[in-house]
Amino acid sequence: MTRIAREVDVLIVGAGPAGLAAGAELAAAGAGRVEILEREQQAGGIPRHCHHGGFGGRLDRSAYALASATASAYAQRGRTGPDYARRCVTTALDAGAALRTGVTVTGWAGPRTVETTGPAGLEQITARAVVLATGARERPRSARLIPGTRPPGVYTTGELQQAVHLYGQPIGTRAVVVGDEPVGHAAADTLRAAGVDVVAMVTDRPSAPVRLRSRRVPLLTGATVTGFTGRTRLSGVALRHDDGRTTTLRCDTVVLTGDFVPDHELARRGGLVLDPGTRGPAYDTSFRTSRPGVFAAGNLLHAVERAGFAAGEGRAVAVPVLHRLAGTDDPAGGGRPLVVEAPLRWIAPNVTGPGGVRPQGGRFVLRTVRRLPRPLLVVSQDGRELHRERHLSTAVPGRPFHLAGDWVDRVDPDGSSVRITVR
């Protein structure tokens, strides 16, 4: 079948908070034909099925968005996910971006040419700049290598929220939530909304990274899921405690929360360099990937941050994209990789940019694999210390903490990788 060939100025892949914010900002700035592709039938990303509040607010404001009469909602706090998603869509469309849903990007046919399939058939779309905003996903049971039988009743948070809020499907009666990060509490709220009794939250960590929000739910720490039981329906979750004890929690539903990974398949197919820590595309402080003209933003880069943070990156990526379109961008390359040492897990951005460009908000995002009380972060290159910074709070797994970026202009562009260590 013949593919229809088309050209646009900016092509954005993914219509979650980051992609929609990038589309709104670029279209409002006069970037030409800005087209957003979304493989789902509805745009809005994960917030579409997150019915809890807390979306929107200060982080979701922008100069271009606030110029729109419909965008005043960005200044309000506490909106539900679906409301937030609808307003992100409205803002992008009002700004002049073209949004096409039900269109899947299947591969690459050139440096900035993608192949798609959708209601209009097969297409080849070439852009002057491409922004990847494909987001992140939770790892399912198979990827977590949990043994046992394969009965119905096993969900990820996203699957649960879609089943309850989008499709109105019955869930079960007794549930166990695996994970105690904020997304785990969101899963527990969804279960309660569906009339399901949450009998326990389980984590393999020795202590909870966040405080339970006045819920009378037993929290089992230091417990690892070793298997599921049941045939026609899940009947239990087998656990092994740190002290060697084993137990089985009786339930007909289990929700596997957290453990997000970037949805990087398209980036991988395009041969983009992936960062071993984040597992998303390696990118510099101007959101540039290893392929000239291809940018990335949102939770594809660092699974997973809040929707407002992803939207902020979507707006921020507009600036280097506009420079690319105008031919005023710095030449690609010249950045030095950022390497973290254990117990740090990853840093984002993970490449320095040319000209001492600082990251969005002036800070890098870090994650750790274990608790770090009042960590001292040291940044060095080739034995030369560039920066040190003491945190007065405790860094915990599953939650972001930050590193100031005012040292980037001291990086030697001809030196080796920049290392971030904890002392």
KOLROBA-195283 format. One line per 10 residues: for each residue x, y, z of C-alpha. Coordinates in pm, 1 decimal. Each point is the difference from the previous one (the first is absolute). Layout:
BEGIN
X,Y,Z; ...
% end
This chain:
BEGIN
0.0,0.0,0.0; 129.5,342.5,-97.7; 82.1,241.7,278.2; -115.0,359.3,-25.3; 297.9,236.2,42.3; -53.4,325.1,185.7; 214.4,272.4,157.2; -53.5,203.4,316.2; 210.4,245.8,192.5; -14.4,-171.7,339.0
-121.1,-352.2,67.2; -77.0,-95.6,360.4; -44.6,-368.5,81.2; -221.8,-44.5,304.6; -292.5,208.0,126.2; 50.4,-18.1,374.8; 75.5,307.7,213.8; 348.9,45.7,-149.9; -101.6,-39.1,-362.9; -308.2,219.3,30.3
191.2,272.6,184.3; 274.7,-5.6,-264.3; -260.4,20.9,-275.2; -177.8,292.0,164.6; 320.3,193.5,57.1; 141.3,-57.0,-347.9; -323.7,73.8,-182.7; -54.8,319.3,200.7; 357.0,106.3,-78.7; -61.3,-27.2,-375.5
203.1,-314.9,-67.1; -204.5,-79.2,-311.0; -182.5,-329.4,-42.9; 18.2,-170.1,341.1; -150.7,-348.1,0.7; -51.6,-223.6,304.0; -50.2,-374.9,-48.2; -163.9,-223.6,260.8; -49.1,-375.6,-37.1; -291.5,-6.3,247.5
-345.7,108.6,-113.0; 2.1,279.3,256.3; 278.1,244.4,81.1; 109.4,97.9,349.4; 230.4,-282.2,107.5; -10.5,-163.3,342.4; -202.5,282.3,166.7; -303.9,-107.1,-206.2; -64.9,-286.8,241.4; 136.7,154.4,322.3
-315.6,121.4,172.4; 175.5,130.4,310.5; 72.3,370.7,41.1; 327.1,188.5,10.7; 48.4,67.7,-371.1; 72.1,346.9,-136.2; 108.6,300.2,198.0; 310.5,215.0,-6.0; 223.2,-243.2,-191.7; -244.6,-12.0,-289.6
-3.8,370.4,-80.8; 170.7,152.1,-302.3; 13.9,333.1,-175.4; -154.4,-138.0,-317.7; -260.5,-213.8,177.0; -116.7,284.8,220.2; -57.5,209.0,-310.6; -286.2,-237.8,-84.9; -339.5,68.8,154.2; -49.7,-368.9,68.5
333.1,-36.0,177.6; -80.6,188.9,318.4; -61.9,-340.1,158.7; 375.8,-53.1,3.4; 15.3,243.6,290.2; -237.3,-210.7,210.6; 95.6,-288.4,223.5; -138.2,-341.0,76.4; -160.3,-100.1,-329.0; -69.5,-364.2,-73.6
206.3,-180.0,-262.4; -273.7,-15.4,-268.2; -75.8,371.9,41.2; 370.4,80.0,-19.4; 37.1,-215.8,-314.2; -295.1,167.6,-171.7; 140.9,344.8,71.3; 343.4,-100.2,-130.9; -167.1,-112.2,-322.2; -206.7,318.7,-23.9
304.9,220.6,51.5; 195.8,-178.6,-274.6; -288.3,23.6,-246.9; -72.4,364.0,84.3; 364.8,82.6,-62.2; -26.6,-144.3,-351.0; 163.5,-342.9,31.8; -143.6,-284.1,-208.6; -88.8,-306.8,209.0; -50.3,-342.8,-157.7
-104.2,-293.7,216.6; -6.0,-368.9,-84.7; 327.4,43.3,-192.3; 293.9,-225.9,87.5; 358.1,75.4,-95.7; 142.3,-335.3,-106.7; 357.3,92.5,-92.5; 243.2,232.1,-168.3; 64.4,57.0,-370.1; 267.0,267.1,39.1
169.0,227.4,254.4; -322.9,197.4,60.5; -248.6,-209.1,-196.4; -237.8,-240.4,171.4; -234.4,-265.9,-130.3; -352.5,-6.4,138.5; -320.4,-197.1,-25.0; -343.4,132.0,86.0; -349.5,70.0,-131.0; 144.9,176.5,-305.1
212.7,-304.8,-84.5; 377.6,-15.7,-22.5; 198.3,322.2,4.2; 355.9,127.5,-5.0; 35.7,329.1,184.5; 316.1,208.6,-23.4; 53.9,283.4,246.3; 255.3,273.1,47.1; 3.2,-97.1,367.1; -138.4,-302.3,185.7
-95.0,-4.7,368.5; -36.9,-339.8,164.9; -245.4,11.1,290.7; -105.3,-364.1,22.6; -7.9,-9.1,380.0; 48.1,-294.4,232.5; -178.5,-315.5,110.0; -4.9,-228.7,300.6; 167.9,-334.7,-36.9; -257.6,-280.5,0.7
26.8,-330.6,183.9; 194.5,-171.8,-278.6; 274.3,264.3,7.4; 23.8,-26.0,379.2; 55.9,-378.8,-25.0; -259.5,-88.4,266.6; -59.6,-378.3,-8.6; -316.9,-196.4,72.1; -324.9,-60.0,-181.5; -146.9,242.3,-254.0
-351.2,74.8,127.6; -211.1,309.5,-75.6; 13.0,275.5,258.4; 353.6,136.1,-52.7; 24.1,366.4,-102.7; 245.9,283.8,-37.0; -120.2,339.6,125.5; -73.8,118.7,-352.6; -197.4,-313.8,-84.4; -199.1,34.1,322.4
-80.9,367.4,-54.5; -110.9,-60.2,-357.3; -216.0,-296.6,102.7; -171.5,201.2,274.8; -19.6,352.1,-139.0; -10.6,-49.0,-377.6; -182.9,-329.9,-42.1; -191.8,-49.6,327.0; 112.4,-360.6,33.8; -48.2,-198.1,324.4
328.3,-59.2,183.9; -30.1,-227.3,303.6; -60.5,10.8,374.8; 338.5,-27.4,179.4; 317.0,158.2,-137.3; 370.6,22.1,78.5; 197.9,298.7,-129.1; 367.8,-68.6,-72.3; 195.8,322.5,47.9; -31.7,292.7,239.6
106.5,291.7,-216.4; -260.2,271.0,-76.9; -125.5,-200.9,-298.6; -74.5,-285.4,240.1; -224.6,228.2,204.5; -172.9,108.7,-321.1; -63.5,-367.8,-79.3; -144.1,-52.9,348.3; -233.1,297.1,-50.7; -116.9,-144.6,-332.4
-69.6,-336.4,162.3; -207.1,164.1,272.1; -193.0,194.9,-263.5; -83.1,-336.4,-158.8; -122.4,-138.6,331.8; 301.2,-227.1,54.2; 144.4,-60.2,347.6; 375.6,71.3,6.4; 137.1,-254.7,245.6; 367.9,101.5,-16.0
269.7,201.2,-172.1; 327.2,-186.1,-48.4; 352.3,128.7,-61.2; 340.9,-166.3,-0.2; 151.3,315.4,149.6; 80.0,8.9,369.7; -209.4,310.3,61.2; -256.9,206.8,-181.5; 133.2,288.5,-215.2; -327.0,189.6,49.4
-242.5,14.0,286.8; -334.3,-174.2,-36.8; -270.3,258.8,-46.6; -223.0,-77.4,300.3; -104.1,-334.7,-142.4; -44.9,-304.6,216.9; 182.3,-234.6,-233.7; 268.2,-235.3,133.4; 339.1,82.0,-149.3; 233.4,-298.7,-24.8
361.0,116.0,-43.9; 296.9,-221.1,-79.4; -227.9,-246.6,-181.0; 66.9,-137.4,-348.7; -270.6,-146.9,-223.5; 106.6,-356.7,-86.2; -303.9,-124.9,-189.6; -371.7,4.8,-72.8; -248.4,-279.2,66.3; -335.6,-83.4,-152.8
-140.6,-155.8,-314.6; -325.4,148.5,-125.1; 61.7,308.0,213.8; 287.7,132.9,209.1; -25.2,-140.7,352.2; 314.4,126.2,170.8; 333.5,181.5,-5.0; 300.5,-187.4,145.2; 253.7,210.8,189.9; 347.1,-52.4,143.9
99.7,233.3,283.3; 352.3,124.1,63.9; 26.2,-219.7,309.8; -72.2,-313.1,-206.6; -366.7,-41.1,92.1; -245.8,-82.0,-278.1; -369.0,72.1,-16.8; -285.6,15.5,-249.6; -250.9,283.6,-4.4; -346.0,-110.0,-105.1
-137.5,221.8,-275.7; -163.8,-9.7,-342.9; 173.7,309.7,-139.4; 357.8,127.0,0.6; 125.7,329.7,-140.7; 366.9,31.7,-97.8; 89.1,366.9,34.7; 306.3,207.6,-80.2; 304.6,-149.6,-173.6; -45.6,233.9,-294.4
212.2,-29.6,-312.1; 18.6,244.0,-292.3; -200.2,-100.3,-306.3; 316.6,19.0,-209.3; -76.8,-244.1,-281.7; -14.5,269.2,-267.8; 321.2,160.3,126.4; 172.7,-339.2,-0.9; -117.1,-74.8,-353.2; 140.5,332.9,-110.4
343.0,-90.2,132.6; -1.1,277.2,260.0; 252.2,-41.3,280.9; -178.2,-116.6,316.5; 114.9,91.6,350.0; 69.6,-315.5,206.3; -141.9,157.6,315.8; -329.5,150.7,-114.6; -35.6,-247.3,-290.8; -137.5,287.4,-204.5
183.2,193.8,-272.2; 320.7,169.9,107.8; -63.6,374.1,-26.3; 168.0,327.4,79.0; -117.7,310.8,183.1; -168.4,120.3,-321.8; -203.9,-324.9,-30.9; 205.1,-108.7,-302.3; 50.7,-369.1,-58.5; 292.3,-160.5,-180.2
-173.3,52.8,-336.4; 10.5,359.6,-133.0; -345.1,150.9,-24.2; -159.2,-260.0,229.5; -95.8,124.9,346.4; -167.9,-173.2,293.4; -204.1,113.6,298.8; -208.6,-132.8,286.2; 2.0,-338.4,167.8; 164.2,-169.7,-295.6
314.6,155.7,147.1; -39.1,-86.2,368.3; -278.5,-230.6,105.9; -184.6,130.0,179.1; -67.2,360.4,110.9; -324.1,187.4,59.0; -211.4,119.6,-290.9; 82.9,363.2,74.7; 371.3,-70.5,-21.3; -44.9,-180.3,-332.7
-209.0,287.6,-134.2; 268.8,245.0,111.3; 254.6,-192.6,-203.7; -237.2,7.2,-296.4; -9.5,376.6,15.1; 374.8,24.3,55.7; 85.3,-216.7,-301.8; -167.8,261.1,-221.3; 293.1,240.3,38.6; 273.0,-225.5,-145.9
-243.1,-122.7,-266.3; -67.8,359.8,-107.7; 374.2,61.3,-16.3; 31.1,-310.0,-217.4; -269.0,125.7,-238.2; 163.5,343.9,-17.9; 346.7,-145.7,-57.9; 132.9,170.9,313.1; 55.6,-307.8,214.3; 343.4,-104.3,118.9
149.0,-287.1,-198.3; -87.3,-342.3,134.1; 258.6,-169.6,212.2; 247.8,150.0,240.6; -183.5,-117.0,308.2; 163.9,-227.9,256.9; -183.4,-302.9,140.6; -102.8,19.9,365.6; 73.9,-318.5,193.2; -133.3,-74.7,349.4
161.0,-241.7,243.9; -185.6,-232.3,237.4; -219.5,36.0,194.4; -125.4,262.9,-245.8; -216.7,-157.4,-267.4; -13.5,262.8,-273.7; 15.9,369.6,-83.6; -201.9,197.5,-253.7; 98.6,167.8,-225.3; 292.4,-236.9,-42.7
208.3,201.1,-250.4; 126.1,355.4,39.7; -90.8,247.9,-270.6; 232.0,233.6,-190.0; 44.1,354.5,121.8; -75.6,-79.2,363.4; -376.3,-35.2,-52.0; -162.4,-94.8,330.1; -278.8,-258.1,29.7; -366.8,90.7,30.4
-56.5,184.4,326.8; 376.7,23.8,47.9; 16.3,-344.4,165.7; 76.9,-360.7,-86.6; -229.7,-278.4,120.5; 152.2,-292.8,192.5; -124.6,-333.5,132.6; 159.2,-230.0,256.0; -30.5,-372.4,70.3; 18.6,40.5,379.8
-65.4,258.3,268.0; 261.3,274.6,23.2; -21.9,216.2,313.7; 128.7,350.9,-74.9; 204.2,-107.8,-305.2; 302.1,198.8,-116.8; 11.7,2.1,-380.5; 333.6,59.0,-172.3; 34.7,77.1,-372.2; 342.4,-55.7,-158.3
169.8,-42.7,-334.7; 345.1,-149.2,-51.5; 77.4,35.4,369.6; -104.9,365.9,7.9; -286.1,86.1,233.9; -264.4,214.2,-168.5; -263.1,19.5,273.3; -106.9,-138.6,334.8; -340.1,25.4,160.6; -138.7,-114.2,335.7
-365.9,-98.8,25.3; -161.3,61.6,337.6; -279.4,-252.7,-57.5; 10.6,-374.7,-62.8; -3.6,-132.0,-355.8; -214.4,-312.1,-29.6; -57.3,-259.7,-274.2; -291.1,67.6,-228.9; 5.5,375.5,54.2; 195.3,265.0,-194.4
255.8,232.3,151.9; 204.1,265.8,-173.1; 345.3,129.9,-76.8; 61.9,366.1,-82.0; 122.8,58.7,-354.9; 207.6,314.2,43.6; 323.0,-195.1,-60.7; -66.4,-105.4,-361.1; 195.8,291.2,-146.7; 312.8,-136.6,172.0
-10.4,-332.0,-185.8; 290.3,-56.4,-239.6; -159.9,-87.1,-338.0; 314.1,-193.5,-92.0; 21.3,-185.4,332.0; -137.8,-336.1,105.5; -337.8,-77.6,154.9; -123.5,204.8,295.0; -48.9,-211.4,313.5; -250.9,54.4,279.5
77.4,-178.4,326.9; -138.9,-8.2,353.9; 233.0,60.5,292.9
% end
